[in-house]
Every structure is written in structure tokens, then in C-alpha cells.
């Protein structure tokens, strides 16, 4: 590894790799530094049990921007996204609600629970889609500074205002109201079935330290429907080969453009002289130099760990310390020696190979949040179990299965601290929850990986295990993300930038944060054009 580059990116998560790939595409000599021996951050595939490939952090994909997929030639580097078909929410007393690939079948399923809700679903989906399409216009655009009089910021504010006005007066009122509502209150306005409302509300709390009746959670519903797979809005998919296939494909693109990646290279400190960065110091003491340094770490970790407190103002450090990044999610990755059976429907039913949610009701989900507030994991947790190997045979040998279980709520710090005994108890609570609906589940278990927020933070580097690098609340969105005055990816030190999910537009495997940051860097360097075309284009009008 040479010690002089045009740009250094700290962290080989998908956003850091995307940022580096675009910079390398523009002709910069780029190095990505990663503390682990593998790349990908939370978007990884690892063989943690012989014969099974785990997506052991992030596990599904929908937000990856198609323009980035095309720009970086990710298909050529092996990336294939497979749609997930079939989703079932289990409630108490053997009840279940199923979502099918065929809208007509889903309509009949909702009608089985409530004819009124079957009709209301059309209105609900239309309203949510209208809001999601508006937000999609801004995912690959830099938030304007509302206090600035720069022509670029004024132009962006006008663009934003134009898009809002296109919604019409009535819809603007509804959208502003929607942003401040709780998911529970929003869903109560459409539906009467407890199980249906609970199944829809799950998207509002995943990775969020709030309850279904907390104000502002309705917005998070959008974050989980604004993506697409092959143009199908709101569809969820799996990366063939696990989520690491996304990171590997971006890394392949980076290397194609001449970029370098160095693993086992933890950054200890940003090097600063006269309020200008000139490189980084590694944990082993080695220094690597560059005029541009980009942090893919979360904002709290960036400004309280790798930036010396003497190089930033006390006010900014205080903002970083107060940045909301509470951990609330856990994961179980489970290797199975056979197919779990769910007696609620026939063995040949499409739903047997789909994903499952164990939810009960909005009330039980709110009580689970109460457990989290008191530093306890929920005894009746919301669990989303994705049978990844049913759609991707590369994850397990024939006859074997891999399932990824996402759990809400799980605190970063339990009373007395996390111990092996508590991890085992936490795992048992999840496995027992699933086994209540799948009697043969326990007998099929070959291996279980338990990941509380503690493990996620210490291995991946996500503070408190927060999967979004910062909560998606109104005070931490758009020009407030991560902090007012620093939402355009530039740090307070000349030559320093941010590109992680703690910046706009937020968490999820979208690569938008990395791409947006790269555009700002190249604009500053006056290198965002190749043959008259933008290296990193803004979101297209057909978003």
C-alpha cells in the first residue's frame, strides 16, 4: 500500500464503496480502508457454519437505486436481485394474514378478514405510493441549505417546492399531517383488522427506537415502500449470493476504475493541519495521506472518535454526542437441516417458502416497545423471518435452509450488561416464538448466530447497533441529517466529507448517500463531468 492518494474513504460498507467507485470513475486515485478482514460493513455474506452462507446483518434489498446499478455496471460484476414472493403475518390463536404476488389473491385474503379493509387497501396503497413517489425525487439529490442564499440552494429549494405543489393543495395538507403522525394512528384511519394493521405497522418500527404509536413513525412506512425491484415499486428482493454480493459487485466496479481496498486497516484519527485534512493515522501508527478524506462511519463515531475534539468546535461535538442513534434491533441467523412446516396452510402452498412476521397486534407491539424502554428485550417480540435460501439456492446445500430473523425490540444495553446466558435467553425467546407456529422448527436447527446491538456495534461499527446510522425522525431528515449546517456531506474541516447512512437520505442498502457525497466532492474538485455528462447524476425525473 502506497501512502499517498487523491482520496481516502474510511469504511468499506456499501456507501463507502459506492463513494470510492464514483471518485475512481472520475479519475481520482482512491483508497478504501476497512478495519475488518472482509468488506461490506453490514451488507455482507459470510460462511459462519460449514455449508451455509449467512447474510448476517442486512438481509433484504429494495432501496438500491437503479441509476447507481447502471452507472457502476453492477450486473457485469455479478449482482442479481431476486424478488421475494409471498409474505405471511401470524397473529394469536392461529390467525394469519397473507400477502400474495397476485394482487387479486391478496384482495381476497384481506376480504377474508374484513370486506371494508379490502376496499380501504386500494386507498391506503394509493396514498402511500403518492407520498413515496414524492420522496423518491429527492433520494439522489443534495438537500438544500434553507438558510443559504447561494443560487444552487435557492434553485434546489424551488425544485423541491415545485414538486410539492404538483401534489395539489389537499394532498400537501395530508402529506404534512402524515409526517407528524404515528403509524398506529395512520393505519387506524384506514383499517379495522388488528392483524392487518400490525402487519403493515412493522415497516414503521424496523430499526427505529420508537413504538407504533410514537409520533413520526408513519413517515418510516415510506422508507420501506419507496424502493423497487426491476421497476416494481415497494417490492422487496434478495441479492443472489447474499447481501455481500452487493458490496462485492460495487468493489468490483471500484477496482475496474482503478481504486484500491485495504482490509485490516482501522483508522484511528483524522490528520488535520490548519483546519485542513491531509490524511489519516491507522490504529497501528501508520499514516496514509490524501487531500480528500471521506468518512463512511456514523456521525457520532466520526466526530467523537476519529476527529480530534480540538479540531472541531465544542458545539459540533455536542451535536454529535446528542445525535439520536439508539439501538433497538437484534438478529438471529439460523441454519436448518430441513424445511420448517407451518400447519396453518398446506405444504404445497406458495406461502410455505415465503417470509413470515410474528406480530399479534398493535397493542402487543407497543408493549414490546415498553420492554425496550426498560432495558429488556421483548418476551413476545416482533420477528420477521425471511427464508432466504428458498429464493437463493447458493446459501445452503439442497435439502438445507438458511433463515434470517430480524427482531424488534432488543436494547443495546440490558440491565447488568449482555452475557452469554442473556444472549441464549434472548435467542430462546425468538425461537420459541417461531416454534409456536412451526412445531418442527427446533428439531431442524443446526446452528444459530445471535446478534444483539452489542455484537453489531463491536463488529460492524454501527453505534449501538443502529442499522440506519441514526434514527429516521423529522429532526434528523433532509437538511437536518446529520446536523443542521452539515447536511451537504461536507465536514467542518477542509477536505473532509461524510458518505454514510447518517447523511441524507438515510439508512437502508440504497448507495444513495455514497453517490450523493461523491457528487459533492467532484463538484468541489470541478471534476463531475466526463465527456459533458455528469459522473454522478441527480435523481431522474422518472424517479
C-alpha positions as CSV (number, residue, x, y, z in Angstrom):
1,X,0.0,0.0,0.0
2,X,1.4,3.4,-1.0
3,X,0.9,6.2,1.4
4,X,-0.3,9.0,-0.9
5,X,-3.7,9.1,-2.6
6,X,-6.2,11.7,-4.0
7,X,-8.9,10.4,-1.7
8,X,-9.3,8.1,1.2
9,X,-12.6,6.5,2.2
10,X,-12.9,5.2,5.8
11,X,-15.1,2.1,5.9
12,X,-15.8,-0.5,3.2
13,X,-19.6,-0.6,3.7
14,X,-21.8,-0.3,0.6
15,X,-21.9,3.5,0.8
16,X,-18.2,3.9,1.2
17,X,-17.5,1.6,-1.7
18,X,-20.1,3.5,-3.9
19,X,-18.5,6.8,-3.0
20,X,-15.0,5.4,-3.8
21,X,-16.2,3.9,-7.1
22,X,-17.6,7.2,-8.4
23,X,-14.4,9.0,-7.4
24,X,-12.3,6.4,-9.1
25,X,-14.6,6.6,-12.2
26,X,-13.8,10.4,-12.3
27,X,-10.1,9.6,-12.4
28,X,-9.1,10.0,-8.8
29,X,-6.6,7.7,-7.1
30,X,-8.7,6.3,-4.3
31,X,-8.1,4.0,-1.3
32,X,-10.8,2.4,0.9
33,X,-9.7,1.5,4.4
34,X,-11.6,-1.2,6.3
35,X,-11.0,-2.3,9.9
36,X,-12.3,-5.9,9.3
37,X,-10.7,-8.6,7.3
38,X,-13.8,-8.6,5.0
39,X,-15.6,-5.8,3.1
40,X,-19.2,-4.8,3.1
41,X,-19.9,-3.4,6.6
42,X,-23.5,-4.5,7.3
43,X,-24.0,-5.8,3.7
44,X,-22.0,-9.0,3.9
45,X,-22.2,-12.7,3.2
46,X,-20.2,-15.0,5.5
47,X,-19.9,-18.7,5.9
48,X,-20.3,-18.9,9.7
49,X,-21.4,-22.6,9.7
50,X,-19.9,-25.1,7.3
51,X,-22.2,-25.3,4.2
52,X,-24.4,-22.3,4.9
53,X,-23.8,-18.7,3.7
54,X,-25.2,-16.1,6.0
55,X,-26.4,-12.6,5.3
56,X,-25.8,-12.0,8.9
57,X,-26.6,-8.2,9.1
58,X,-28.8,-6.6,6.4
59,X,-30.8,-9.3,4.7
60,X,-33.2,-7.8,2.1
61,X,-32.8,-5.2,-0.7
62,X,-35.2,-2.8,-2.3
63,X,-33.7,0.7,-2.0
64,X,-30.6,0.2,-4.2
65,X,-31.0,3.0,-6.8
66,X,-31.3,1.6,-10.3
67,X,-29.3,4.5,-11.8
68,X,-26.3,3.5,-9.5
69,X,-26.8,-0.1,-10.6
70,X,-26.4,1.0,-14.2
71,X,-23.6,3.7,-13.6
72,X,-21.3,1.2,-11.9
73,X,-22.1,-1.8,-14.1
74,X,-23.1,-3.9,-11.1
75,X,-24.7,-6.6,-13.2
76,X,-21.4,-7.1,-15.0
77,X,-19.9,-7.6,-11.6
78,X,-22.3,-10.4,-10.7
79,X,-25.2,-8.6,-8.9
80,X,-28.6,-10.1,-9.4
81,X,-31.7,-9.1,-7.3
82,X,-34.4,-11.7,-6.8
83,X,-37.9,-10.6,-5.8
84,X,-39.4,-12.2,-2.7
85,X,-42.8,-13.7,-3.3
86,X,-45.3,-14.4,-0.5
87,X,-45.4,-12.9,3.0
88,X,-47.4,-14.1,5.9
89,X,-48.2,-12.3,9.2
90,X,-49.1,-14.6,12.1
91,X,-51.3,-13.4,14.9
92,X,-52.8,-15.0,18.0
93,X,-54.9,-18.2,18.0
94,X,-53.6,-19.4,14.7
95,X,-54.8,-16.4,12.7
96,X,-52.7,-15.3,9.7
97,X,-52.8,-12.7,7.0
98,X,-51.1,-13.5,3.7
99,X,-49.8,-11.2,1.0
100,X,-49.5,-12.9,-2.4
101,X,-47.7,-11.9,-5.6
102,X,-51.1,-11.7,-7.3
103,X,-53.0,-8.6,-6.1
104,X,-56.3,-10.3,-6.7
105,X,-55.4,-13.1,-4.3
106,X,-54.2,-10.5,-1.7
107,X,-57.6,-8.7,-2.1
108,X,-59.5,-11.9,-1.4
109,X,-57.2,-12.6,1.6
110,X,-57.9,-9.1,3.1
111,X,-61.6,-9.6,2.4
112,X,-61.5,-12.8,4.4
113,X,-60.6,-10.7,7.4
114,X,-62.7,-7.6,6.6
115,X,-64.6,-6.6,3.4
116,X,-64.2,-3.0,4.5
117,X,-60.4,-3.3,4.7
118,X,-60.2,-5.0,1.3
119,X,-61.6,-1.8,-0.2
120,X,-59.6,0.5,2.0
121,X,-56.4,-1.1,0.9
122,X,-56.7,0.5,-2.5
123,X,-56.9,3.9,-0.9
124,X,-54.1,3.2,1.5
125,X,-51.7,2.0,-1.2
126,X,-52.6,4.9,-3.5
127,X,-51.9,7.5,-0.7
128,X,-48.7,5.8,0.4
129,X,-47.4,5.4,-3.2
130,X,-48.2,9.1,-3.9
131,X,-46.1,10.1,-0.9
132,X,-43.3,7.6,-1.7
133,X,-43.0,8.9,-5.3
134,X,-42.6,12.4,-4.0
135,X,-39.8,11.3,-1.6
136,X,-38.1,9.3,-4.4
137,X,-37.4,12.5,-6.3
138,X,-35.0,13.7,-3.5
139,X,-33.1,10.5,-2.8
140,X,-30.3,11.2,-5.2
141,X,-30.3,15.0,-4.7
142,X,-28.3,17.0,-2.2
143,X,-30.5,18.7,0.4
144,X,-30.6,22.5,0.0
145,X,-29.5,24.7,2.9
146,X,-32.7,26.7,3.8
147,X,-30.5,29.4,5.3
148,X,-28.4,29.9,2.3
149,X,-28.7,32.5,-0.5
150,X,-26.4,30.6,-2.8
151,X,-28.0,30.2,-6.3
152,X,-27.6,26.4,-6.1
153,X,-29.5,26.2,-2.8
154,X,-32.2,28.6,-4.0
155,X,-32.6,26.6,-7.2
156,X,-33.0,23.3,-5.2
157,X,-35.5,24.9,-2.8
158,X,-37.6,26.0,-5.8
159,X,-37.3,22.5,-7.3
160,X,-38.5,21.0,-4.0
161,X,-41.3,23.5,-3.7
162,X,-42.4,22.7,-7.3
163,X,-42.6,19.0,-6.6
164,X,-44.7,19.7,-3.5
165,X,-47.0,22.0,-5.4
166,X,-47.6,19.3,-8.1
167,X,-49.3,17.2,-5.4
168,X,-52.1,19.7,-5.1
169,X,-53.3,21.7,-2.1
170,X,-55.3,18.9,-0.4
171,X,-52.5,16.3,-0.8
172,X,-49.9,18.7,0.6
173,X,-52.1,19.1,3.7
174,X,-52.4,15.3,4.0
175,X,-48.6,14.8,3.5
176,X,-47.6,17.3,6.1
177,X,-50.1,15.7,8.5
178,X,-48.8,12.3,7.6
179,X,-45.2,13.3,8.5
180,X,-46.2,14.0,12.1
181,X,-48.5,11.1,12.7
182,X,-47.8,7.8,14.4
183,X,-48.0,4.6,12.3
184,X,-50.7,3.3,14.5
185,X,-52.9,6.4,14.2
186,X,-52.4,6.5,10.4
187,X,-53.4,2.9,10.0
188,X,-56.4,3.3,12.3
189,X,-57.8,5.7,9.8
190,X,-57.9,3.0,7.1
191,X,-58.4,-0.4,8.6
192,X,-60.2,-2.3,11.3
193,X,-58.4,-5.6,11.3
194,X,-55.9,-5.8,14.2
195,X,-53.7,-8.3,12.4
196,X,-53.7,-6.4,9.1
197,X,-52.7,-3.2,10.9
198,X,-50.0,-4.9,12.8
199,X,-48.5,-6.5,9.7
200,X,-48.4,-3.1,7.9
201,X,-47.0,-1.3,11.0
202,X,-43.9,-3.5,11.2
203,X,-42.3,-1.4,8.5
204,X,-42.6,1.7,10.7
205,X,-40.6,0.4,13.6
206,X,-37.8,-1.7,12.0
207,X,-34.5,-0.3,13.2
208,X,-36.3,2.6,15.0
209,X,-36.3,3.3,18.7
210,X,-39.9,4.3,18.7
211,X,-43.2,2.5,19.2
212,X,-46.1,2.1,16.7
213,X,-47.9,4.9,18.5
214,X,-44.9,7.3,18.6
215,X,-45.4,10.5,16.5
216,X,-43.3,10.5,13.4
217,X,-43.3,6.7,12.8
218,X,-45.8,7.0,9.9
219,X,-43.0,8.5,7.8
220,X,-40.9,5.4,8.3
221,X,-43.6,3.4,6.4
222,X,-42.4,5.3,3.3
223,X,-38.8,4.3,3.8
224,X,-39.8,0.7,3.3
225,X,-42.0,1.2,0.2
226,X,-40.1,3.8,-1.8
227,X,-37.7,1.3,-3.3
228,X,-38.2,-1.1,-6.2
229,X,-37.0,-4.3,-7.8
230,X,-36.9,-4.1,-11.6
231,X,-39.3,-1.1,-11.5
232,X,-41.9,-2.7,-9.3
233,X,-42.4,-0.1,-6.6
234,X,-42.4,-1.3,-3.0
235,X,-41.1,-4.8,-3.9
236,X,-38.5,-6.5,-1.7
237,X,-35.7,-8.7,-3.1
238,X,-32.7,-10.7,-2.2
239,X,-29.2,-10.4,-3.6
240,X,-28.2,-13.7,-5.1
241,X,-25.2,-14.9,-3.1
242,X,-26.4,-13.0,0.0
243,X,-26.2,-9.2,0.7
244,X,-22.4,-9.4,0.3
245,X,-23.0,-9.8,-3.4
246,X,-24.0,-6.1,-3.5
247,X,-20.8,-5.0,-1.7
248,X,-18.7,-7.3,-3.8
249,X,-20.2,-6.0,-7.0
250,X,-19.5,-2.4,-6.0
251,X,-16.0,-3.3,-5.0
252,X,-15.5,-5.0,-8.4
253,X,-16.6,-1.7,-10.1
254,X,-14.2,0.3,-7.9
255,X,-11.3,-2.0,-8.9
256,X,-12.3,-1.8,-12.5
257,X,-11.9,2.0,-12.3
258,X,-8.5,1.6,-10.6
259,X,-9.4,2.0,-6.9
260,X,-7.8,0.1,-4.0
261,X,-9.2,-1.5,-0.9
262,X,-7.1,-2.3,2.2
263,X,-8.7,-4.6,4.9
264,X,-7.5,-5.0,8.5
265,X,-6.7,-1.2,8.4
266,X,-8.6,0.5,11.2
267,X,-8.5,4.3,11.1
268,X,-7.6,5.8,14.5
269,X,-7.5,9.5,13.7
270,X,-8.1,12.1,11.0
271,X,-4.9,14.1,10.4
272,X,-5.5,17.8,10.4
273,X,-3.3,20.9,10.0
274,X,-4.6,24.5,9.8
275,X,-8.2,23.2,9.7
276,X,-7.4,21.1,6.6
277,X,-7.1,17.3,6.5
278,X,-4.1,15.7,4.9
279,X,-4.8,12.0,5.6
280,X,-5.4,9.5,8.4
281,X,-3.5,7.6,11.0
282,X,-4.1,3.9,11.4
283,X,-4.5,2.1,14.6
284,X,-1.0,0.6,14.2
285,X,0.5,4.1,13.8
286,X,1.0,4.1,10.0
287,X,0.0,7.3,8.3
288,X,-1.7,7.5,4.8
289,X,-2.0,10.8,3.1
290,X,-4.7,12.4,0.9
291,X,-6.2,15.8,0.3
292,X,-9.7,14.3,0.5
293,X,-10.9,12.0,3.4
294,X,-14.4,10.7,3.4
295,X,-16.0,9.1,6.5
296,X,-18.4,6.2,5.9
297,X,-18.8,5.9,9.7
298,X,-21.9,7.1,11.5
299,X,-21.8,10.8,12.6
300,X,-21.4,10.1,16.3
301,X,-18.4,7.8,15.7
302,X,-16.9,10.2,13.2
303,X,-16.9,13.3,15.4
304,X,-16.3,11.7,18.8
305,X,-13.7,9.0,17.8
306,X,-11.7,9.7,14.7
307,X,-11.9,13.5,14.7
308,X,-9.8,15.1,17.5
309,X,-12.0,17.2,19.7
310,X,-9.5,20.1,19.3
311,X,-10.1,20.1,15.5
312,X,-13.9,20.9,15.8
313,X,-16.0,23.3,17.7
314,X,-17.4,22.3,21.1
315,X,-20.9,23.0,19.7
316,X,-20.4,20.4,16.9
317,X,-19.0,17.8,19.2
318,X,-22.1,18.3,21.4
319,X,-24.4,17.8,18.4
320,X,-22.6,14.6,17.6
321,X,-22.9,13.4,21.2
322,X,-26.6,14.1,21.2
323,X,-27.2,12.6,17.8
324,X,-30.1,10.1,18.2
325,X,-28.7,6.7,17.2
326,X,-30.3,4.3,19.8
327,X,-30.1,0.6,19.1
328,X,-33.4,-1.3,19.1
329,X,-32.9,-4.3,16.8
330,X,-31.4,-7.8,17.1
331,X,-30.9,-10.7,14.7
332,X,-30.8,-14.5,14.7
333,X,-29.3,-16.2,11.7
334,X,-30.2,-19.9,11.7
335,X,-29.0,-22.9,9.7
336,X,-31.7,-25.5,9.2
337,X,-31.3,-29.1,8.1
338,X,-34.8,-29.2,6.6
339,X,-37.8,-27.1,5.6
340,X,-39.8,-25.7,8.6
341,X,-43.5,-26.6,8.4
342,X,-46.3,-24.2,9.1
343,X,-49.6,-26.2,9.6
344,X,-51.7,-23.1,9.2
345,X,-51.7,-23.8,5.4
346,X,-51.0,-26.8,3.1
347,X,-47.4,-28.0,2.5
348,X,-47.7,-27.1,-1.2
349,X,-48.9,-23.6,-0.6
350,X,-46.8,-20.8,-2.1
351,X,-46.6,-19.2,1.4
352,X,-44.6,-22.0,2.8
353,X,-41.5,-20.7,1.2
354,X,-42.1,-17.0,1.7
355,X,-41.3,-14.7,4.6
356,X,-43.1,-14.6,7.9
357,X,-43.9,-12.0,10.5
358,X,-45.0,-12.8,14.0
359,X,-46.8,-9.7,15.2
360,X,-50.1,-10.3,17.2
361,X,-51.5,-6.7,17.3
362,X,-50.5,-3.0,17.5
363,X,-51.1,-3.2,21.3
364,X,-48.6,-6.1,21.7
365,X,-46.0,-4.2,19.6
366,X,-46.4,-1.2,21.8
367,X,-45.9,-3.3,24.9
368,X,-42.8,-4.8,23.3
369,X,-41.5,-1.2,22.9
370,X,-42.2,-0.7,26.6
371,X,-39.9,-3.6,27.4
372,X,-37.1,-1.9,25.4
373,X,-37.5,1.4,27.3
374,X,-36.8,-0.5,30.5
375,X,-33.7,-2.2,29.0
376,X,-35.3,-5.5,28.4
377,X,-35.7,-7.5,25.2
378,X,-39.3,-8.2,24.5
379,X,-40.7,-11.5,25.7
380,X,-43.1,-11.5,22.8
381,X,-41.0,-9.8,20.1
382,X,-41.9,-8.8,16.7
383,X,-40.0,-11.2,14.5
384,X,-39.6,-11.1,10.7
385,X,-38.2,-14.4,9.4
386,X,-37.0,-14.5,5.8
387,X,-36.4,-17.9,4.3
388,X,-33.7,-16.6,2.0
389,X,-32.5,-20.0,0.7
390,X,-36.0,-20.7,-0.7
391,X,-35.3,-18.0,-3.3
392,X,-31.5,-18.2,-3.4
393,X,-30.1,-21.8,-3.6
394,X,-26.5,-20.5,-3.2
395,X,-27.0,-20.0,0.5
396,X,-27.4,-23.7,1.5
397,X,-27.0,-27.1,0.1
398,X,-30.0,-28.9,-1.3
399,X,-32.3,-30.0,1.5
400,X,-30.8,-27.5,3.9
401,X,-32.2,-24.0,4.5
402,X,-31.0,-20.6,5.8
403,X,-33.4,-18.3,7.6
404,X,-32.7,-14.7,8.7
405,X,-34.7,-13.4,11.7
406,X,-34.9,-9.7,12.4
407,X,-36.1,-8.9,15.9
408,X,-37.7,-5.8,17.4
409,X,-37.1,-4.7,20.2
410,X,-33.7,-5.5,21.5
411,X,-31.8,-2.9,23.6
412,X,-28.1,-2.1,23.1
413,X,-27.6,-2.3,26.9
414,X,-29.7,-4.7,29.1
415,X,-29.8,-4.5,32.8
416,X,-26.5,-5.9,34.1
417,X,-25.0,-5.9,30.6
418,X,-25.1,-8.6,27.8
419,X,-23.7,-12.0,28.9
420,X,-23.7,-15.4,27.1
421,X,-26.5,-16.5,29.3
422,X,-28.6,-13.5,28.3
423,X,-27.8,-13.9,24.7
424,X,-29.0,-17.5,24.9
425,X,-32.2,-16.5,26.7
426,X,-32.8,-13.8,24.0
427,X,-32.3,-16.4,21.3
428,X,-34.7,-18.8,23.1
429,X,-37.4,-16.2,23.2
430,X,-37.2,-15.8,19.4
431,X,-37.0,-19.5,18.6
432,X,-39.9,-20.2,21.0
433,X,-42.0,-17.5,19.2
434,X,-41.4,-19.2,15.8
435,X,-41.9,-22.7,17.1
436,X,-45.4,-21.8,18.3
437,X,-46.3,-21.6,14.7
438,X,-43.8,-24.2,13.3
439,X,-43.8,-27.3,15.5
440,X,-40.7,-28.9,13.8
441,X,-38.6,-25.7,13.8
442,X,-36.4,-26.5,16.8
443,X,-35.6,-30.0,15.6
444,X,-34.1,-28.7,12.3
445,X,-31.7,-26.2,13.9
446,X,-28.0,-26.9,13.1
447,X,-26.5,-23.6,14.1
448,X,-27.7,-20.2,15.4
449,X,-25.8,-16.9,15.3
450,X,-27.1,-14.4,17.9
451,X,-26.5,-10.8,17.1
452,X,-27.7,-8.2,19.7
453,X,-26.9,-4.5,19.1
454,X,-23.8,-5.1,21.2
455,X,-22.3,-7.5,18.6
456,X,-23.4,-5.3,15.7
457,X,-21.7,-2.3,17.2
458,X,-18.4,-4.0,18.1
459,X,-18.1,-6.0,14.8
460,X,-19.6,-3.7,12.2
461,X,-19.0,-0.3,13.9
462,X,-22.7,0.8,14.0
463,X,-23.1,2.8,17.2
464,X,-25.5,1.0,19.5
465,X,-26.2,-1.4,16.6
466,X,-28.5,1.2,14.9
467,X,-29.0,-0.1,11.4
468,X,-29.7,3.3,9.9
469,X,-26.7,5.1,11.4
470,X,-29.1,7.4,13.0
471,X,-32.8,7.4,13.7
472,X,-35.2,8.4,10.9
473,X,-37.1,11.1,12.8
474,X,-38.1,14.5,11.4
475,X,-35.4,16.3,13.3
476,X,-32.8,14.1,11.6
477,X,-34.0,14.1,8.0
478,X,-33.2,16.1,4.8
479,X,-31.2,19.3,5.7
480,X,-31.1,18.2,9.3
481,X,-29.3,15.0,8.6
482,X,-27.0,14.5,10.4
483,X,-27.0,18.1,11.8
484,X,-28.2,21.4,10.6
485,X,-25.5,23.1,8.6
486,X,-23.7,19.8,7.7
487,X,-26.3,18.1,5.5
488,X,-24.4,18.6,2.2
489,X,-21.8,15.9,3.0
490,X,-19.0,18.4,3.8
491,X,-17.4,18.3,7.2
492,X,-16.2,21.3,9.2
493,X,-12.6,20.6,8.2
494,X,-11.5,21.4,4.7
495,X,-11.1,18.2,2.6
496,X,-13.3,16.2,4.9
497,X,-16.6,14.7,3.8
498,X,-19.2,12.2,5.0
499,X,-20.9,9.5,3.0
500,X,-22.6,7.1,5.4
501,X,-26.2,6.4,6.1
502,X,-26.1,9.0,8.8
503,X,-26.4,11.5,5.9
504,X,-29.3,12.1,3.5
505,X,-31.4,10.1,2.5
506,X,-30.7,7.8,5.5
507,X,-30.3,4.1,6.1
508,X,-31.0,1.0,4.0
509,X,-28.9,-0.5,1.3
510,X,-29.5,2.2,-1.3
511,X,-26.0,3.5,-2.0
512,X,-27.6,7.0,-2.4
513,X,-25.6,8.5,0.5
514,X,-22.3,7.4,-1.1
515,X,-23.3,8.6,-4.5
516,X,-24.5,12.0,-3.3
517,X,-21.4,12.6,-1.3
518,X,-19.2,11.7,-4.3
519,X,-21.1,14.2,-6.5
520,X,-20.4,17.0,-4.0
521,X,-16.7,16.1,-3.8
522,X,-16.4,16.1,-7.6
523,X,-18.2,19.4,-7.8
524,X,-15.8,20.9,-5.4
525,X,-12.9,19.5,-7.4
526,X,-14.6,20.6,-10.7
527,X,-14.4,17.0,-12.0
528,X,-18.1,16.0,-12.1
529,X,-18.1,15.8,-15.9
530,X,-16.9,13.2,-18.3
531,X,-17.5,14.0,-22.0
532,X,-20.1,16.5,-20.9
533,X,-22.0,14.0,-18.8
534,X,-22.4,14.1,-15.0
535,X,-20.3,11.4,-13.3
536,X,-22.9,11.2,-10.6
537,X,-26.3,12.3,-11.9
538,X,-29.1,13.5,-9.7
539,X,-32.3,11.6,-9.4
540,X,-34.0,11.4,-12.8
541,X,-37.4,12.9,-13.4
542,X,-38.9,9.4,-13.9
543,X,-38.0,8.5,-10.3
